[in-house]
Amino acid sequence: MSALEILSRDPGSQARAGVLHTAHGDVRTPAFVPLATKATVKGLEPRDVAALGYDMVLGNTFHLFLDPGHERIGRFGGLHRFMRWDGPIITDSGGFQVFSMGHGTVADEIKGRAPQGADRAGAILAIEEEGVRFRSYLNGEERFMAPETSMEVQAALGSDLALVFDECTPFHVTRDYTARSTERTHRWLTRCLDWHAEHGPEGQLVYGIVQGGVYEDLRRESTEAVATSAVDGVAIGGSLGDRKAQIYEVTGWVTRDLDALAPDKPRHLLGIGEIDDLIRGVELGIDHFDCAMPTRIGRHGMALVPDPDHRWRVDLTAARWKDDETPIMEDCPCPCCAAGFSRGYLRYLLKARELTGLRLLTLHNLAFVQRVMTDLREAILAGALAETAAALRAGASPGLSARG
């Protein structure tokens, strides 16, 4: 029996709305999942995140493995008790972070930039059949992660959804390397499932990860390998392309085959969260997404607004806002806008590097994304997805688009 209860399917697309049942409660789908990378959504308390309407957060296996360590978190009673989040938690496998140490983020790698950020100070030493040897970005110590290690860490964390260990292949590698890497990911999938069957905590769901780069035959082979295994759900990972049309095409290859092979299993799209990508992803049949975008851009002074021509963003650090007395959005019910904090005040906080400004923008951005997802979900249930999606793409304010 699938953990996902599908309540409605959109007749004009692959979209579906439902409820994902987990050990720590239900997740209304389609859903966006905020990142609680190091056991916190940066700048917020768990009750803030819950008050915005989110059902689930994502913890980072790799970072928590290095610090404070899964054994310590286990002694606290698991990640839920450690961070005081009562709802569902999904943990990634650590595979993407290993990729990032060698190649940077997907954007870094596609654009040919050097790896950036504090967690890029580590280094891959070897990717081997047994697992990955790497140097910790914290202290330079050599560490090792195997498929079994990843599952052991996630078991100690006690997450509701655990992702299997995989290699996130770079965009620019050869087709031959992508094929060999994807085959190894499938062997690691078997090892993860074997470990979990013997040692995994009761009630923890396991998602396999589809790889295969931008090659249709490899993606389809990987989709079949994952969908027909004993996984509870399917995640789509790796490089999906260097432009939106390609990202949607690659995602569509996978979800089309999943409609035939595993139509009721839940689907997660890793690392995708731009507003237009969420809309298209829902139409392609994705059930839940995660991405750093809303929180990351908030910490850089960017607020989400219904402005598709500017990627749904406004830069509040710009001088033009220093005397502006209006909120980010007049019709926004988020804690920042509803309290009347002005663009001028927010610009002042951001320029002064006051933490209150970063917190307020994080609240606003997560509230914006949550309203987009709520609009899409309600539209599927009401049989009005095409109209709602068109309104959001045209710049309608989320929360109002479904009602015209």
Sequence and secondary structure as in RCSB ss.txt:
>XXXX:A:sequence
MSALEILSRDPGSQARAGVLHTAHGDVRTPAFVPLATKATVKGLEPRDVAALGYDMVLGNTFHLFLDPGHERIGR
FGGLHRFMRWDGPIITDSGGFQVFSMGHGTVADEIKGRAPQGADRAGAILAIEEEGVRFRSYLNGEERFMAPETS
MEVQAALGSDLALVFDECTPFHVTRDYTARSTERTHRWLTRCLDWHAEHGPEGQLVYGIVQGGVYEDLRRESTEA
VATSAVDGVAIGGSLGDRKAQIYEVTGWVTRDLDALAPDKPRHLLGIGEIDDLIRGVELGIDHFDCAMPTRIGRH
GMALVPDPDHRWRVDLTAARWKDDETPIMEDCPCPCCAAGFSRGYLRYLLKARELTGLRLLTLHNLAFVQRVMTD
LREAILAGALAETAAALRAGASPGLSARG
>XXXX:A:secstr
  SEEEEEE TTSS EEEEEEETTEEEEESEEE B TTSS TT  HHHHHHTT   EEE HHHHHHTT HHHHHH
TTSHHHHHT  S EEE  SHHHHHHHHH SHHHHHHT    SGGGSSEEEEE SS EEEE TTT  EEEE HHHH
HHHHHHHT SEEE       SSS HHHHHHHHHHHHHHHHHHHHHHHHH  TT EEEEEE  TT HHHHHHHHHH
HHTTT SEEEE S   SSHHHHHHHHHHHHHHHHHH TTS EEETT   HHHHHHHHHTT  EEE SHHHHHHHT
TEEE S GGGTTEEETTSGGGTT  S S TT  SHHHHTT  HHHHHHHHHTT HHHHHHHHHHHHHHHHHHHHH
HHHHHHHT HHHHHHHHHTT  TTTGGG 
